[in-house]
Amino acid sequence: MDQLKALTREQLENLIIDFAKRWLAHDGLWFQSVERSLGMGEAIKHDTEAWEKFTVIEAKRIMNFLGLEPGGGLQALEMALKFRLYAFINVQETVWVDEKNLVFRMTNCRVQYARNRKGLPDFPCKPAGLVEYANFATTLDPRIETRCIACPPDEHPQEFYCAWEFSLTE
């Protein structure tokens, strides 16, 4: 860890962003390899299975890092969403509907933006997103229910690629 102590704050911030980009590159290369071998349907199936487990690991590690206890409600979820790997390379926002409902929107997704730039259709990430966001939220608080507002291949407005509503139930 001595190599980290020698870095400036700016270098550390850039390193965090670079780590997130490296992770996303590996995720994309893994997916493309499975897609080439087994087809898109199988690749999405395996991607969904991976996200089902990874999102719980990520949530627990973020909770530990931030000192969040399970059952922290939507406030804890909102804070934790800011520390996901995606948060360092995508543009996202949260909007409070009321005290029991929070909407999360991915307003600029690195994967979707790259595909759109190449003239490709949106990547159909909804199957993975359904387990990813629901499992992330319930790891933080089992009372949180997740509803997909829109996620590719769904049609979505220009303002976001995907949106999810989190509701706190009693």
C-alpha positions in Angstrom: 0.0 0.0 0.0 3.0 2.3 0.1 2.4 3.1 -3.6 -1.0 4.7 -2.6 0.5 6.8 0.1 2.8 8.5 -2.4 -0.1 9.6 -4.6 -1.8 13.0 -4.5 -5.5 13.3 -3.9 -6.0 14.0 -7.6 -4.1 10.9 -8.6 -6.1 8.9 -6.1 -9.4 10.2 -7.6 -8.2 9.4 -11.1 -7.2 5.9 -9.9 -10.6 5.2 -8.6 -12.2 6.2 -11.9 -9.6 4.1 -13.8 -10.4 1.1 -11.5 -14.1 1.4 -12.4 -13.3 1.6 -16.1 -11.0 -1.4 -15.8 -13.8 -3.4 -14.1 -16.3 -2.4 -16.8 -13.9 -3.3 -19.6 -13.5 -6.8 -18.0 -17.2 -7.1 -17.6 -17.8 -6.2 -21.3 -15.0 -8.5 -22.6 -16.4 -11.4 -20.5 -19.9 -10.8 -21.9 -18.7 -10.6 -25.5 -16.8 -13.8 -25.1 -19.9 -15.7 -23.9 -22.0 -14.0 -26.6 -19.6 -15.1 -29.4 -19.6 -18.7 -28.0 -23.2 -19.2 -26.9 -25.2 -16.3 -28.4 -26.9 -13.2 -26.9 -29.6 -15.0 -25.0 -27.1 -17.3 -23.1 -24.8 -14.4 -22.5 -27.6 -12.4 -20.9 -28.6 -15.4 -18.8 -25.1 -15.8 -17.5 -24.7 -12.0 -17.0 -27.9 -12.0 -15.0 -26.6 -14.9 -12.8 -23.4 -13.1 -12.2 -25.1 -9.8 -11.3 -27.4 -11.6 -8.9 -24.4 -12.5 -6.8 -22.1 -9.6 -7.5 -24.6 -6.9 -6.5 -25.0 -8.4 -3.0 -21.2 -8.5 -2.6 -20.9 -4.9 -3.8 -23.8 -3.8 -1.4 -22.2 -5.5 1.6 -18.8 -4.1 0.9 -20.2 -0.5 0.5 -22.2 -1.0 3.7 -19.1 -2.0 5.5 -17.1 0.9 4.0 -19.7 3.5 5.0 -20.6 1.9 8.3 -24.2 1.3 7.3 -26.3 -1.2 9.2 -28.9 -3.3 7.5 -32.4 -1.7 7.7 -31.2 1.9 6.9 -34.1 2.6 4.6 -34.0 4.7 1.5 -31.6 7.2 2.9 -29.0 4.4 3.2 -29.8 3.2 -0.3 -29.4 6.6 -1.7 -25.9 7.0 -0.1 -24.8 3.5 -1.1 -25.8 4.0 -4.8 -23.2 6.8 -4.9 -20.4 4.4 -4.1 -21.2 1.6 -6.7 -18.5 1.1 -9.3 -20.9 2.5 -11.9 -21.3 5.7 -10.0 -17.7 6.7 -10.8 -18.0 6.4 -14.6 -21.7 7.0 -15.3 -23.9 10.0 -14.6 -26.8 9.2 -12.3 -29.3 11.0 -10.1 -31.8 10.3 -7.4 -35.2 12.0 -7.0 -37.3 11.8 -3.9 -41.0 11.3 -4.8 -41.9 11.3 -1.1 -40.5 9.9 2.2 -41.2 6.3 1.1 -40.3 6.4 -2.6 -37.0 7.2 -4.3 -36.3 7.2 -8.0 -32.9 6.4 -9.4 -32.0 7.3 -13.0 -28.9 6.5 -15.0 -28.8 9.7 -17.1 -25.6 8.8 -19.0 -24.5 5.1 -19.2 -21.0 4.5 -20.5 -22.0 1.2 -22.1 -25.1 2.6 -23.8 -23.4 5.8 -24.9 -20.6 3.9 -26.6 -23.2 1.7 -28.4 -25.2 4.7 -29.5 -22.0 6.4 -30.8 -21.3 3.3 -32.9 -24.9 3.4 -34.3 -25.9 0.2 -32.3 -29.2 -0.2 -30.5 -29.3 0.0 -26.7 -27.9 -3.0 -24.9 -30.8 -5.0 -23.5 -29.7 -4.9 -19.9 -33.1 -5.1 -18.2 -32.9 -8.8 -17.2 -29.6 -8.2 -15.3 -30.9 -4.9 -14.0 -34.0 -6.5 -12.5 -31.9 -8.7 -10.2 -29.1 -6.2 -9.8 -31.1 -3.3 -8.4 -33.6 -5.4 -6.4 -30.8 -7.4 -4.7 -28.7 -4.3 -4.1 -31.6 -2.6 -2.4 -32.8 -5.5 -0.3 -29.3 -6.2 0.9 -29.3 -2.7 2.4 -32.9 -3.1 3.7 -35.2 -6.1 3.1 -38.2 -3.7 3.3 -37.2 -2.0 0.0 -39.2 -3.0 -3.1 -37.8 -2.3 -6.5 -39.8 -1.4 -9.6 -38.3 -0.9 -13.1 -39.6 2.3 -14.6 -37.7 1.7 -17.9 -34.6 -0.1 -18.9 -33.4 -1.3 -22.3 -34.8 -2.9 -24.3 -37.7 -0.8 -23.0 -38.3 2.5 -24.7 -37.0 5.3 -22.5 -36.9 9.1 -22.7 -33.8 10.9 -23.8 -33.2 12.1 -20.2 -32.2 8.6 -19.0 -31.2 5.1 -20.1 -32.8 3.3 -17.1 -34.8 4.3 -14.1 -35.8 2.4 -11.0 -38.2 3.2 -8.2 -37.5 2.1 -4.7 -40.3 2.0 -2.2 -40.0 1.4 1.5 -42.7 -1.0 2.8 -43.5 -1.7 6.4 
